[in-house]
Amino acid sequence: MSLESTTLWCDSTVVLGWICAQPNLLAVFESNRVARIQELTEGKEWRHVSTGDNPADWLSRGANPSELKRADIWWNGPDFLANPPEDWSEMPHIEPLTQKNRPVFLVKTVESNVIDLLFARRSKLHKIVRIFAYCRRFIQHLKKGNRSGGDISAEEYYSSLVELVKYSQGDSFNAEIESLARGMPITKGSLASWTPFLDEDGILRVRGRLKNWLFTSNSKCYVCVFVCFSTKALHLEFVSNLIKEAFIATLRRFVSRRGKSSHVYSDNGTSFVGGNNELVELGRPLEINRLILVKEDNLPPSKWKLG
């Protein structure tokens, strides 16, 4: 016995809508089952049957055996099946359901680096180094499995600072660093005149201004010595001559490199007195609070001690 066609019936228009839909457009639960139904019923026709003509509805709604015994629809099916298919009721129009409210997730891949994010979101170097040190510690935990808690150690802080410096320098001077790593001197670019080199940590450094100051046999210059009364730190600045303009330029370079000082003490040298008068007249453009002039006999002793 061969079957010319197979017709499947369902009294739920929602289910029929799912069966007519693309499984990937449905939620996961419905999608898996609809895909299986479509696979098993491929080439077969689905039609709609009303609830009153559906024999299966008797059991799903509950029926006594005595009622089933007298139910002709249970034993013989609905009456319209005895008629030719063309006389069956028309199939209601069913729009395939697509779960319009189903959330759609879009993923955008952006190349980023944790160091770039730190530089963009934090402005204080101390915080950047500490955050980066904790990130490196966490990575080491994942790789080696050993866990260490507590604050960042001095070694972790220093190594993290070195890595941050090397990353920042590599972003700006990658070609120069690669040349120095191969033993090739830098002859072009903004760093050429500064004799750059790589130290033992691989950090790019320069020789400094004293190293690159050109002297001739006829050259004459002066050195202005700045001494910090708190730390005894020394700062040396070359001065072209002993006029007030040269001293102001020297003081400007010092403030640019070391920051603003609350007080500057000096003797009554002509260039110092002229510089002080110039700053007062110009309204202190360097923002130095006070340039105090003291006489020779009022200078602090050479072995100055605080407290």
Backbone as CSV, one residue per row, in Angstrom:
resi,resn,N_x,N_y,N_z,CA_x,CA_y,CA_z,C_x,C_y,C_z
1,MET,0.849,-1.180,0.000,0.000,0.000,0.000,0.895,1.243,0.000
2,SER,0.703,2.066,-0.940,1.495,3.290,-1.047,0.622,4.500,-0.742
3,LEU,1.227,5.490,-0.100,0.516,6.712,0.248,0.815,7.789,-0.796
4,GLU,-0.265,8.361,-1.330,-0.084,9.412,-2.312,0.365,10.719,-1.647
5,SER,-0.161,10.972,-0.464,0.200,12.194,0.250,-0.077,12.017,1.738
6,THR,0.534,12.849,2.503,0.343,12.826,3.952,-0.020,14.233,4.407
7,THR,-1.114,14.308,5.170,-1.564,15.589,5.697,-1.514,15.539,7.213
8,LEU,-0.889,16.554,7.802,-0.760,16.660,9.249,-1.661,17.800,9.712
9,TRP,-2.342,17.558,10.864,-3.327,18.512,11.351,-2.917,19.065,12.708
10,CYS,-3.270,20.314,12.907,-2.991,20.972,14.188,-4.066,22.025,14.413
11,ASP,-4.567,22.103,15.655,-5.622,23.082,15.939,-5.058,24.400,16.500
12,SER,-3.706,24.528,16.550,-3.087,25.746,17.073,-2.479,26.544,15.921
13,THR,-3.019,27.717,15.685,-2.454,28.560,14.634,-1.068,29.083,15.033
14,VAL,-0.811,29.193,16.336,0.511,29.642,16.790,1.576,28.620,16.414
15,VAL,1.270,27.331,16.679,2.227,26.276,16.345,2.437,26.208,14.840
16,LEU,1.348,26.336,14.067,1.487,26.341,12.615,2.358,27.508,12.149
17,GLY,2.237,28.640,12.819,3.096,29.781,12.487,4.552,29.475,12.763
18,TRP,4.827,28.799,13.883,6.201,28.414,14.181,6.756,27.446,13.137
19,ILE,5.939,26.477,12.742,6.397,25.467,11.792,6.719,26.103,10.442
20,CYS,6.013,27.173,10.112,6.262,27.858,8.836,7.429,28.844,8.926
21,ALA,7.963,29.047,10.115,9.010,30.049,10.302,10.394,29.431,10.193
22,GLN,11.401,30.301,10.050,12.789,29.863,10.095,13.169,29.603,11.561
23,PRO,13.677,28.420,11.882,13.972,28.113,13.290,14.912,29.099,13.951
24,ASN,15.869,29.638,13.196,16.848,30.541,13.801,16.238,31.874,14.239
25,LEU,15.015,32.171,13.780,14.346,33.397,14.170,13.546,33.243,15.454
26,LEU,13.449,32.015,15.953,12.672,31.752,17.159,13.586,31.684,18.374
27,ALA,12.943,31.676,19.527,13.704,31.492,20.762,14.294,30.096,20.787
28,VAL,15.283,29.889,21.664,16.028,28.630,21.663,15.113,27.435,21.874
29,PHE,14.193,27.511,22.848,13.321,26.373,23.152,12.487,25.995,21.930
30,GLU,11.809,26.989,21.320,10.982,26.716,20.149,11.830,26.355,18.938
31,SER,12.991,26.996,18.799,13.819,26.783,17.619,14.274,25.338,17.496
32,ASN,14.724,24.742,18.603,15.200,23.358,18.551,14.092,22.391,18.171
33,ARG,12.884,22.582,18.709,11.784,21.661,18.440,11.192,21.863,17.049
34,VAL,11.101,23.115,16.618,10.580,23.378,15.275,11.519,22.810,14.217
35,ALA,12.829,22.940,14.437,13.790,22.388,13.479,13.638,20.881,13.366
36,ARG,13.387,20.203,14.492,13.203,18.746,14.474,11.914,18.369,13.764
37,ILE,10.829,19.122,14.022,9.541,18.843,13.358,9.667,19.038,11.855
38,GLN,10.310,20.107,11.443,10.480,20.347,10.012,11.305,19.255,9.357
39,GLU,12.285,18.733,10.084,13.106,17.650,9.543,12.296,16.365,9.362
40,LEU,11.458,16.048,10.354,10.692,14.796,10.300,9.503,14.879,9.343
41,THR,8.979,16.063,9.086,7.770,16.201,8.261,8.058,16.866,6.917
42,GLU,9.269,16.792,6.482,9.620,17.404,5.204,8.841,16.745,4.058
43,GLY,8.250,17.540,3.203,7.465,17.037,2.073,6.021,16.719,2.409
44,LYS,5.618,16.945,3.633,4.252,16.662,4.060,3.504,17.978,4.262
45,GLU,2.179,17.912,4.166,1.357,19.107,4.236,0.794,19.287,5.638
46,TRP,0.874,20.513,6.108,0.279,20.870,7.391,-0.992,21.674,7.133
47,ARG,-2.074,21.292,7.876,-3.335,22.014,7.755,-3.903,22.282,9.132
48,HIS,-4.867,23.192,9.173,-5.473,23.582,10.433,-6.814,22.884,10.606
49,VAL,-7.082,22.381,11.829,-8.346,21.773,12.177,-8.912,22.527,13.371
50,SER,-10.153,22.817,13.331,-10.763,23.543,14.446,-10.820,22.658,15.681
51,THR,-10.953,23.287,16.830,-10.974,22.543,18.090,-12.140,21.558,18.138
52,GLY,-13.299,21.955,17.622,-14.463,21.061,17.663,-14.317,19.845,16.779
53,ASP,-13.483,19.927,15.739,-13.287,18.790,14.832,-12.018,18.015,15.126
54,ASN,-11.383,18.284,16.214,-10.114,17.638,16.548,-10.361,16.500,17.523
55,PRO,-10.207,15.238,17.120,-10.454,14.107,18.034,-9.492,14.104,19.224
56,ALA,-8.258,14.548,18.983,-7.279,14.532,20.075,-7.673,15.470,21.200
57,ASP,-8.531,16.419,20.892,-8.927,17.383,21.911,-9.753,16.733,23.009
58,TRP,-10.380,15.588,22.683,-11.176,14.886,23.692,-10.291,14.416,24.848
59,LEU,-9.174,13.868,24.517,-8.295,13.371,25.578,-7.571,14.500,26.292
60,SER,-7.119,15.506,25.529,-6.378,16.599,26.167,-7.259,17.379,27.132
61,ARG,-8.568,17.442,26.870,-9.471,18.155,27.769,-10.071,17.237,28.840
62,GLY,-9.886,15.936,28.668,-10.402,14.975,29.643,-11.778,14.471,29.267
63,ALA,-11.960,13.145,29.189,-13.258,12.544,28.829,-13.377,11.193,29.520
64,ASN,-14.587,10.853,29.960,-14.845,9.556,30.571,-14.888,8.474,29.509
65,PRO,-14.543,7.227,29.858,-14.637,6.121,28.888,-16.028,5.973,28.307
66,SER,-17.052,6.228,29.106,-18.420,6.102,28.577,-18.694,7.144,27.506
67,GLU,-18.091,8.349,27.660,-18.275,9.378,26.650,-17.525,9.021,25.366
68,LEU,-16.328,8.485,25.512,-15.560,8.098,24.327,-16.250,6.978,23.555
69,LYS,-16.939,6.113,24.284,-17.622,4.995,23.621,-18.690,5.487,22.668
70,ARG,-19.337,6.613,23.026,-20.410,7.141,22.171,-19.926,8.256,21.243
71,ALA,-18.607,8.620,21.305,-18.092,9.727,20.496,-17.693,9.215,19.130
72,ASP,-18.519,9.517,18.133,-18.229,9.057,16.766,-16.943,9.698,16.228
73,ILE,-16.656,10.971,16.641,-15.459,11.655,16.148,-14.177,10.977,16.623
74,TRP,-14.298,10.317,17.809,-13.110,9.630,18.328,-12.786,8.388,17.513
75,TRP,-13.818,7.675,17.072,-13.618,6.411,16.363,-13.474,6.602,14.857
76,ASN,-14.119,7.582,14.288,-14.133,7.727,12.827,-13.512,9.024,12.321
77,GLY,-13.171,9.924,13.255,-12.597,11.191,12.839,-13.673,12.191,12.475
78,PRO,-13.303,13.410,12.163,-14.287,14.431,11.799,-14.973,14.078,10.480
79,ASP,-16.183,14.545,10.315,-16.985,14.197,9.139,-16.369,14.708,7.839
80,PHE,-15.674,15.866,7.878,-15.200,16.453,6.621,-14.113,15.614,5.957
81,LEU,-13.508,14.667,6.724,-12.471,13.828,6.120,-13.040,12.855,5.099
82,ALA,-14.342,12.599,5.181,-14.964,11.707,4.200,-15.121,12.390,2.847
83,ASN,-14.978,13.680,2.789,-15.107,14.432,1.545,-13.750,14.552,0.855
84,PRO,-13.739,14.843,-0.435,-12.480,15.056,-1.151,-11.723,16.248,-0.564
85,PRO,-10.390,16.282,-0.668,-9.604,17.382,-0.100,-10.029,18.762,-0.596
86,GLU,-10.491,18.840,-1.842,-10.896,20.147,-2.359,-12.137,20.682,-1.677
87,ASP,-12.909,19.789,-0.996,-14.103,20.235,-0.291,-13.822,20.575,1.184
88,TRP,-12.618,20.353,1.607,-12.284,20.685,2.993,-12.309,22.206,3.178
89,SER,-12.499,22.618,4.402,-12.532,24.060,4.670,-11.193,24.680,4.298
90,GLU,-11.260,25.922,3.885,-10.040,26.598,3.477,-9.092,26.810,4.652
91,MET,-7.853,26.734,4.332,-6.802,26.936,5.347,-6.765,28.405,5.735
92,PRO,-6.877,28.727,7.041,-6.791,30.140,7.435,-5.411,30.706,7.127
93,HIS,-5.379,31.990,6.844,-4.101,32.634,6.537,-3.270,32.756,7.820
94,ILE,-2.079,32.196,7.780,-1.207,32.187,8.963,0.099,32.869,8.600
95,GLU,0.395,33.956,9.317,1.666,34.653,9.115,2.756,33.935,9.906
96,PRO,3.854,33.617,9.243,4.959,32.994,9.988,5.430,33.908,11.113
97,LEU,5.597,33.334,12.309,6.047,34.116,13.450,7.572,34.237,13.436
98,THR,8.058,35.415,13.812,9.505,35.657,13.784,10.047,36.193,15.108
99,GLN,9.254,36.143,16.154,9.713,36.621,17.457,10.334,38.012,17.321
100,LYS,9.497,38.992,16.952,9.990,40.332,16.676,10.665,40.975,17.883
101,ASN,10.248,40.590,19.069,10.814,41.196,20.267,12.030,40.467,20.803
102,ARG,12.501,39.512,20.031,13.663,38.764,20.489,14.903,39.664,20.489
103,PRO,15.654,39.719,21.600,16.825,40.606,21.637,17.903,40.149,20.674
104,VAL,18.548,41.106,20.053,19.637,40.843,19.123,20.908,41.452,19.710
105,PHE,21.961,40.657,19.802,23.213,41.109,20.376,24.213,41.355,19.262
106,LEU,24.742,42.555,19.219,25.757,42.922,18.246,27.095,43.012,18.957
107,VAL,28.089,42.387,18.391,29.426,42.367,18.984,30.369,43.116,18.067
108,LYS,31.034,44.108,18.621,31.999,44.885,17.865,33.376,44.661,18.458
109,THR,34.295,44.244,17.608,35.657,43.984,18.054,36.489,45.244,17.880
110,VAL,37.045,45.708,18.983,37.871,46.904,18.959,39.247,46.550,19.522
111,GLU,40.271,46.861,18.761,41.611,46.603,19.240,41.971,47.627,20.305
112,SER,42.239,47.155,21.495,42.584,48.057,22.589,43.623,47.380,23.464
113,ASN,44.247,48.166,24.289,45.288,47.679,25.165,45.018,48.213,26.560
114,VAL,45.259,47.377,27.555,44.969,47.793,28.926,45.816,49.000,29.317
115,ILE,47.030,49.099,28.769,47.872,50.249,29.098,47.295,51.521,28.485
116,ASP,46.811,51.430,27.241,46.178,52.599,26.622,44.963,53.045,27.417
117,LEU,44.187,52.074,27.910,43.009,52.421,28.716,43.411,53.100,30.019
118,LEU,44.484,52.620,30.632,44.957,53.246,31.870,45.406,54.682,31.613
119,PHE,46.168,54.885,30.542,46.630,56.233,30.227,45.462,57.162,29.918
120,ALA,44.400,56.610,29.321,43.262,57.444,28.941,42.371,57.779,30.140
121,ARG,42.289,56.869,31.116,41.347,57.036,32.217,41.983,57.519,33.517
122,ARG,43.282,57.470,33.611,43.960,57.911,34.825,45.016,58.948,34.463
123,SER,45.170,59.949,35.314,46.125,61.017,35.049,47.326,60.982,35.987
124,LYS,47.258,60.220,37.064,48.347,60.158,38.016,49.171,58.901,37.791
125,LEU,50.480,59.105,37.606,51.363,57.982,37.304,51.352,56.946,38.414
126,HIS,51.322,57.378,39.663,51.357,56.428,40.784,50.181,55.451,40.717
127,LYS,48.991,55.964,40.427,47.826,55.090,40.339,47.919,54.164,39.132
128,ILE,48.415,54.686,38.016,48.557,53.861,36.809,49.501,52.695,37.076
129,VAL,50.618,52.974,37.730,51.597,51.910,38.004,51.010,50.860,38.934
130,ARG,50.303,51.277,39.979,49.733,50.324,40.928,48.663,49.450,40.267
131,ILE,47.783,50.065,39.478,46.745,49.282,38.792,47.382,48.279,37.848
132,PHE,48.382,48.718,37.103,49.054,47.825,36.164,49.781,46.704,36.899
133,ALA,50.353,47.020,38.057,51.042,45.996,38.846,50.059,44.925,39.319
134,TYR,48.867,45.327,39.752,47.863,44.337,40.168,47.412,43.496,38.980
135,CYS,47.290,44.088,37.805,46.918,43.324,36.609,47.984,42.289,36.278
136,ARG,49.244,42.665,36.375,50.330,41.722,36.098,50.363,40.603,37.130
137,ARG,50.086,40.947,38.395,50.044,39.911,39.429,48.931,38.916,39.151
138,PHE,47.755,39.414,38.725,46.635,38.528,38.422,46.973,37.586,37.272
139,ILE,47.661,38.101,36.252,48.056,37.255,35.115,49.020,36.174,35.570
140,GLN,49.941,36.519,36.437,50.866,35.527,36.971,50.137,34.454,37.774
141,HIS,49.074,34.851,38.486,48.276,33.866,39.221,47.652,32.866,38.261
142,LEU,47.148,33.354,37.134,46.509,32.465,36.164,47.516,31.531,35.508
143,LYS,48.728,32.021,35.261,49.727,31.212,34.567,50.370,30.176,35.490
144,LYS,50.755,30.606,36.676,51.521,29.732,37.568,50.696,29.111,38.685
145,GLY,49.541,29.678,38.961,48.675,29.112,39.986,49.007,29.524,41.395
146,ASN,50.161,30.185,41.598,50.507,30.623,42.953,49.854,31.964,43.243
147,ARG,49.298,32.080,44.416,48.590,33.300,44.794,49.361,34.041,45.877
148,SER,49.504,35.337,45.663,50.152,36.189,46.662,49.281,37.418,46.853
149,GLY,48.940,37.714,48.098,48.084,38.857,48.384,48.878,40.013,48.958
150,GLY,48.155,40.954,49.486,48.804,42.099,50.099,49.079,43.215,49.123
151,ASP,49.761,44.229,49.613,50.084,45.390,48.795,51.144,45.056,47.753
152,ILE,51.262,45.950,46.788,52.270,45.790,45.749,53.650,46.001,46.360
153,SER,54.560,45.077,46.076,55.917,45.199,46.594,56.702,46.212,45.777
154,ALA,57.853,46.624,46.329,58.709,47.578,45.626,59.202,46.996,44.301
155,GLU,59.505,45.707,44.293,59.957,45.060,43.064,58.859,45.039,42.006
156,GLU,57.625,44.713,42.422,56.500,44.714,41.486,56.235,46.114,40.948
157,TYR,56.344,47.101,41.822,56.100,48.483,41.410,57.134,48.921,40.376
158,TYR,58.412,48.626,40.654,59.469,49.064,39.751,59.363,48.360,38.393
159,SER,59.154,47.039,38.415,59.058,46.311,37.148,57.853,46.768,36.330
160,SER,56.751,47.101,37.005,55.576,47.610,36.295,55.859,48.983,35.697
161,LEU,56.566,49.826,36.451,56.929,51.146,35.934,57.828,51.017,34.710
162,VAL,58.773,50.094,34.755,59.665,49.874,33.605,58.869,49.455,32.375
163,GLU,57.913,48.539,32.545,57.106,48.081,31.421,56.257,49.217,30.846
164,LEU,55.717,50.055,31.702,54.914,51.182,31.228,55.774,52.172,30.445
165,VAL,56.973,52.449,30.957,57.873,53.373,30.266,58.275,52.808,28.913
166,LYS,58.619,51.526,28.871,59.027,50.901,27.615,57.885,50.892,26.605
167,TYR,56.663,50.660,27.088,55.513,50.679,26.178,55.296,52.073,25.616
168,SER,55.364,53.085,26.478,55.143,54.453,26.033,56.236,54.896,25.072
169,GLN,57.487,54.549,25.378,58.577,54.907,24.478,58.467,54.170,23.149
170,GLY,58.056,52.905,23.191,57.908,52.146,21.951,56.833,52.708,21.046
171,ASP,55.827,53.334,21.660,54.760,53.934,20.868,55.239,55.178,20.125
172,SER,56.218,55.892,20.699,56.683,57.147,20.103,58.018,57.006,19.375
173,PHE,58.872,56.109,19.852,60.217,55.988,19.279,60.535,54.535,18.936
174,ASN,59.611,53.854,18.295,59.798,52.439,18.005,60.984,52.204,17.072
175,ALA,61.103,53.017,16.020,62.196,52.832,15.061,63.550,53.068,15.722
176,GLU,63.655,54.106,16.558,64.917,54.390,17.229,65.308,53.263,18.188
177,ILE,64.328,52.734,18.916,64.621,51.653,19.865,65.073,50.396,19.139
178,GLU,64.429,50.079,18.029,64.837,48.899,17.257,66.251,49.058,16.709
179,SER,66.606,50.272,16.264,67.960,50.505,15.758,68.993,50.355,16.859
180,LEU,68.720,50.923,18.030,69.659,50.804,19.139,69.784,49.362,19.612
181,ALA,68.684,48.606,19.581,68.740,47.199,19.988,69.621,46.380,19.046
182,ARG,69.716,46.809,17.781,70.578,46.116,16.811,72.000,46.664,16.826
183,GLY,72.270,47.604,17.733,73.610,48.169,17.826,73.888,49.269,16.833
184,MET,72.866,49.846,16.228,73.029,50.898,15.233,72.778,52.257,15.872
185,PRO,73.684,53.210,15.726,73.482,54.530,16.334,72.378,55.303,15.629
186,ILE,71.803,56.268,16.345,70.754,57.114,15.788,71.407,58.339,15.148
187,THR,71.234,58.474,13.854,71.838,59.592,13.116,70.811,60.554,12.562
188,LYS,69.520,60.192,12.618,68.469,61.048,12.099,67.350,61.161,13.129
189,GLY,66.558,62.210,12.994,65.411,62.375,13.872,65.687,63.323,15.022
190,SER,64.670,63.520,15.838,64.755,64.489,16.931,65.700,64.056,18.037
191,LEU,66.015,62.757,18.131,66.880,62.270,19.208,68.339,62.175,18.798
192,ALA,68.647,62.422,17.541,70.008,62.193,17.051,71.036,63.020,17.804
193,SER,70.718,64.284,18.100,71.691,65.162,18.749,71.846,64.878,20.240
194,TRP,71.006,64.014,20.801,71.037,63.744,22.236,71.777,62.449,22.577
195,THR,72.364,61.799,21.597,73.107,60.545,21.801,72.289,59.543,22.616
196,PRO,71.155,59.071,22.115,70.312,58.139,22.885,70.959,56.770,23.031
197,PHE,70.574,56.061,24.066,71.058,54.701,24.297,70.015,53.944,25.099
198,LEU,70.153,52.620,25.141,69.269,51.759,25.917,70.000,51.312,27.177
199,ASP,69.347,51.503,28.336,69.992,51.080,29.573,69.778,49.594,29.803
200,GLU,70.167,49.118,30.986,70.090,47.672,31.269,68.664,47.139,31.302
201,ASP,67.675,48.012,31.482,66.276,47.594,31.470,65.622,47.743,30.105
202,GLY,66.390,48.203,29.118,65.826,48.405,27.790,65.076,49.721,27.648
203,ILE,65.287,50.652,28.579,64.641,51.967,28.516,65.499,52.921,27.700
204,LEU,64.866,53.676,26.852,65.553,54.655,26.021,65.945,55.861,26.871
205,ARG,67.235,56.204,26.858,67.733,57.336,27.618,68.642,58.187,26.737
206,VAL,68.895,59.424,27.183,69.799,60.320,26.471,70.906,60.748,27.420
207,ARG,71.972,61.269,26.826,73.153,61.598,27.631,72.979,62.855,28.472
208,GLY,72.075,63.747,28.085,71.845,64.961,28.859,72.465,66.175,28.222
209,ARG,72.104,67.333,28.738,72.555,68.589,28.139,74.036,68.846,28.374
210,LEU,74.573,68.472,29.531,75.988,68.679,29.785,76.854,67.882,28.822
211,LYS,76.394,66.679,28.484,77.126,65.834,27.561,77.161,66.444,26.174
212,ASN,76.087,67.163,25.815,75.967,67.681,24.463,76.311,69.162,24.355
213,TRP,76.795,69.769,25.443,77.190,71.182,25.363,78.532,71.275,24.647
214,LEU,78.582,72.070,23.595,79.793,72.190,22.787,80.667,73.324,23.332
215,PHE,81.872,72.964,23.683,82.814,73.957,24.175,83.947,74.135,23.165
216,THR,84.445,75.343,23.084,85.644,75.622,22.287,86.683,76.237,23.215
217,SER,87.858,76.371,22.687,88.931,76.919,23.522,88.661,78.354,23.937
218,ASN,87.847,79.080,23.151,87.544,80.467,23.459,86.185,80.628,24.145
219,SER,85.509,79.520,24.434,84.181,79.612,25.040,84.289,80.029,26.498
220,LYS,83.355,80.875,26.928,83.300,81.292,28.326,81.858,81.271,28.779
221,CYS,81.584,80.592,29.879,80.222,80.526,30.400,80.274,80.461,31.914
222,TYR,79.112,80.611,32.501,78.977,80.578,33.957,77.962,79.498,34.320
223,VAL,78.026,79.039,35.544,77.119,78.006,36.040,76.349,78.569,37.215
224,CYS,75.024,78.492,37.149,74.163,78.900,38.254,73.799,77.652,39.054
225,VAL,74.097,77.668,40.351,73.880,76.504,41.214,72.630,76.740,42.055
226,PHE,71.647,75.866,41.911,70.427,75.898,42.729,70.531,74.782,43.770
227,VAL,70.357,75.136,45.038,70.445,74.172,46.133,69.107,74.147,46.865
228,CYS,68.561,72.952,47.055,67.324,72.800,47.813,67.656,72.751,49.296
229,PHE,67.087,73.664,50.089,67.373,73.702,51.515,66.780,72.505,52.252
230,SER,65.812,71.842,51.660,65.157,70.710,52.336,65.881,69.400,52.077
231,THR,66.275,69.167,50.843,66.857,67.863,50.482,68.333,67.941,50.129
232,LYS,68.883,69.162,50.031,70.278,69.393,49.630,70.531,68.981,48.180
233,ALA,69.459,68.832,47.398,69.616,68.475,45.989,70.216,69.652,45.231
234,LEU,71.017,69.340,44.202,71.682,70.351,43.388,71.109,70.343,41.982
235,HIS,70.991,71.528,41.424,70.599,71.673,40.022,71.521,72.701,39.386
236,LEU,72.153,72.335,38.272,73.109,73.207,37.597,72.507,73.706,36.294
237,GLU,72.657,74.996,36.054,72.203,75.600,34.807,73.324,76.474,34.244
238,PHE,73.599,76.310,32.963,74.566,77.174,32.310,73.972,78.566,32.117
239,VAL,74.814,79.573,32.316,74.433,80.973,32.109,75.413,81.574,31.110
240,SER,74.877,82.206,30.094,75.740,82.728,29.033,76.605,83.890,29.507
241,ASN,76.037,84.792,30.325,76.797,85.912,30.871,76.111,86.393,32.141
242,LEU,76.647,87.439,32.721,76.174,87.880,34.031,75.236,89.089,33.937
243,ILE,74.287,89.040,33.036,73.299,90.098,32.942,71.958,89.555,33.427
244,LYS,71.048,90.478,33.754,69.782,90.058,34.345,68.953,89.204,33.388
245,GLU,69.013,89.496,32.067,68.236,88.707,31.102,68.701,87.251,31.086
246,ALA,70.001,87.058,31.204,70.532,85.688,31.227,70.098,84.957,32.489
247,PHE,70.083,85.680,33.628,69.645,85.029,34.865,68.158,84.675,34.814
248,ILE,67.328,85.582,34.274,65.889,85.289,34.170,65.658,84.080,33.275
249,ALA,66.404,83.981,32.175,66.272,82.811,31.298,66.686,81.539,32.025
250,THR,67.752,81.660,32.836,68.195,80.502,33.620,67.147,80.096,34.645
251,LEU,66.578,81.090,35.329,65.545,80.805,36.316,64.306,80.208,35.662
252,ARG,63.999,80.668,34.469,62.841,80.122,33.740,63.062,78.643,33.407
253,ARG,64.265,78.296,32.975,64.568,76.895,32.665,64.495,76.033,33.923
254,PHE,64.983,76.572,35.038,64.943,75.821,36.292,63.503,75.530,36.710
255,VAL,62.646,76.549,36.663,61.246,76.361,37.058,60.545,75.406,36.114
256,SER,60.871,75.467,34.816,60.236,74.572,33.842,60.572,73.121,34.114
257,ARG,61.786,72.863,34.620,62.217,71.488,34.847,61.901,71.000,36.254
258,ARG,61.977,71.877,37.252,61.849,71.441,38.645,60.560,71.900,39.319
259,GLY,59.821,72.796,38.696,58.604,73.277,39.313,58.818,74.585,40.059
260,LYS,57.723,75.182,40.482,57.772,76.480,41.144,58.275,76.346,42.582
261,SER,59.175,77.223,42.951,59.689,77.254,44.320,58.937,78.327,45.107
262,SER,58.703,78.066,46.381,58.009,79.054,47.206,58.912,80.244,47.516
263,HIS,60.204,80.010,47.674,61.180,81.070,47.935,62.455,80.778,47.164
264,VAL,63.106,81.813,46.710,64.413,81.697,46.079,65.354,82.654,46.802
265,TYR,66.415,82.128,47.375,67.376,82.940,48.127,68.625,83.143,47.281
266,SER,69.174,84.339,47.348,70.418,84.625,46.634,71.160,85.735,47.367
267,ASP,72.384,85.987,46.899,73.105,87.136,47.438,72.720,88.379,46.626
268,ASN,73.459,89.476,46.848,73.129,90.735,46.192,73.897,90.926,44.891
269,GLY,74.091,89.815,44.154,74.733,89.939,42.861,73.934,90.847,41.941
270,THR,74.666,91.563,41.046,74.013,92.532,40.168,72.935,91.894,39.311
271,SER,73.236,90.719,38.746,72.248,90.047,37.891,71.043,89.584,38.693
272,PHE,71.252,89.182,39.973,70.141,88.760,40.811,69.239,89.943,41.165
273,VAL,69.873,91.080,41.521,69.093,92.268,41.856,68.316,92.746,40.634
274,GLY,68.962,92.768,39.481,68.276,93.179,38.260,67.165,92.224,37.887
275,GLY,67.414,90.938,38.077,66.372,89.950,37.786,65.172,90.103,38.685
276,ASN,65.423,90.342,39.971,64.333,90.537,40.920,63.497,91.757,40.542
277,ASN,64.155,92.858,40.204,63.415,94.055,39.808,62.595,93.814,38.545
278,GLU,63.175,93.058,37.610,62.462,92.764,36.360,61.212,91.935,36.627
279,LEU,61.324,90.947,37.511,60.174,90.089,37.818,59.076,90.876,38.529
280,VAL,59.484,91.767,39.427,58.487,92.592,40.116,57.777,93.494,39.120
281,GLU,58.519,94.052,38.190,57.926,94.951,37.208,56.990,94.211,36.260
282,LEU,57.354,93.003,35.905,56.530,92.221,34.975,55.387,91.490,35.668
283,GLY,55.262,91.639,36.955,54.168,90.967,37.661,54.424,89.499,37.894
284,ARG,55.700,89.159,38.017,56.077,87.764,38.298,55.453,86.795,37.289
285,PRO,55.791,86.845,36.023,55.217,85.923,35.038,55.593,84.473,35.278
286,LEU,56.685,84.250,36.015,57.094,82.869,36.294,56.369,82.292,37.492
287,GLU,55.529,83.109,38.155,54.733,82.675,39.291,55.591,82.230,40.468
288,ILE,56.759,82.805,40.604,57.558,82.544,41.803,57.062,83.487,42.885
289,ASN,56.741,82.925,44.021,56.102,83.727,45.055,56.960,84.904,45.515
290,ARG,58.230,84.660,45.711,59.066,85.716,46.231,60.520,85.437,45.893
291,LEU,61.217,86.428,45.409,62.656,86.312,45.186,63.335,87.139,46.265
292,ILE,63.860,86.510,47.291,64.390,87.190,48.474,65.898,87.379,48.306
293,LEU,66.355,88.585,48.466,67.766,88.894,48.371,68.335,89.050,49.776
294,VAL,69.423,88.387,50.057,70.050,88.465,51.374,71.504,88.882,51.195
295,LYS,72.038,89.563,52.187,73.414,90.018,52.121,74.361,88.862,52.408
296,GLU,75.623,89.089,52.108,76.628,88.041,52.290,76.657,87.539,53.732
297,ASP,76.568,88.461,54.689,76.679,88.033,56.079,75.408,87.356,56.584
298,ASN,74.320,87.421,55.792,73.080,86.764,56.194,72.852,85.438,55.480
299,LEU,73.763,85.022,54.626,73.628,83.745,53.952,73.708,82.612,54.968
300,PRO,72.947,81.561,54.774,73.038,80.427,55.690,74.408,79.786,55.603
301,PRO,74.891,79.180,56.669,76.220,78.545,56.640,76.266,77.400,55.644
302,SER,77.468,77.040,55.241,77.610,75.995,54.225,77.089,74.653,54.724
303,LYS,77.181,74.397,56.010,76.660,73.158,56.569,75.303,73.418,57.182
304,TRP,74.367,73.761,56.325,73.020,74.087,56.785,72.279,72.834,57.219
305,LYS,71.623,72.861,58.326,70.838,71.736,58.833,69.459,72.223,59.190
306,LEU,68.470,71.398,58.867,67.073,71.739,59.172,66.647,71.067,60.465
307,GLY,65.778,71.798,61.232,65.215,71.214,62.446,66.228,71.106,63.541
